[in-house]
């Protein structure tokens, strides 16, 4: 029993839920496409239905992600949660910093090409 890693279990659960949402979205797009081909739906109805299904799939994914994260946090001690939050904040700051660098680099490109 000591070989069981809770984090690995949560990761597998999360990946399984992502896969289920992805498969559901793919299958729904196939069904809508088939109905449009058969003439049972107009192309416009198919697009509207597909957008709605995609929105619902994204909501389901977001809800699953939140639930998985909450479960993982609940399994941690307060010290572990604090360290995890600090690590996430650091990663977020690094990503924000990278985004600013990309924006600045992208802003320089038109001036360079104009010369």
ABEGO torsion letter per residue (X at the ends): XAABBAAAAAAAAAAAAAAAAAAAAAAAAAAAAAAAAAGABBAAAAAAAAAAAAAAAAAAAAAAAAAAAAAAAAABBAAAAAAAAAAAAAAAAAAAAAAAAAAAAAAAAAAAAAX
